[in-house]
Amino acid sequence: MSTDTPPRLLALGDSAWTLEFGSAIDPAINARVMGLAERVSQARASEPLMASVTDVVPTFRSLTVHYDPLEADATALGERLRVLAQDGHQAMQPGRLWHLPVCFDADFAPDLPRLAEAKGLNPDEVIHHLLAATFRVYMLGFQPGFPYMGGVPPELHMPRLPAPRQKVPAQSLAVAGEMCAVYPWDSPGGWNLLGRTPVVLFDLRHAEQPALLAAGDEVRCHAVDRATHDRLAAEIARGLPRETFLKAPER
């Protein structure tokens, strides 16, 4: 499906529409998804037809729009969404830019030596590639606040582990295939663990937006030593503002 092809409008039960823009993980397709999400949010504030919308959920290639079935004219809403999907500029819109400190100590990066060997690199070269990358958050899923991020350099593409670990520590930085993620919680997981950040990715003290990252955000990493990691973790626990790690876009 090209970037000019109209999206497919699919009913998701009796209280949501999904607009599907393609079938690939592609920045241009995701730009269309995020552009529609923004236009729906704007329309909710000004169009009575859109007042029944209760939530919008972007993914890699589609946008699901939830609505109150008791308040909505579902058919009219679907047609309006179809029109909104064809309106507006489709270029990639910049999101917030986060700079996350990451410690690559051996305790935090159990898969770093194996990935380096598999790719014919040394561990420092793997870290160099990671730090040079800008990761784009395509969607949140799997766990509250879990970011599926694209932008992993081809040199680091690596399949998931043959068998998942029963427990991955929270805040572990991991890669699998073309994707990168940071685990918000202790949980099972099969991605390759390459480091750990002290930054908390899901915090209920931020009631309006507990998840640190949102679809459309960008993430860059910088290396810190173990002492700095531990100091920042302690400061975050005492209330260091999350905006400390939010940077102005360098554009």
Disulfide bonds with the S-S distance in Angstrom:
none
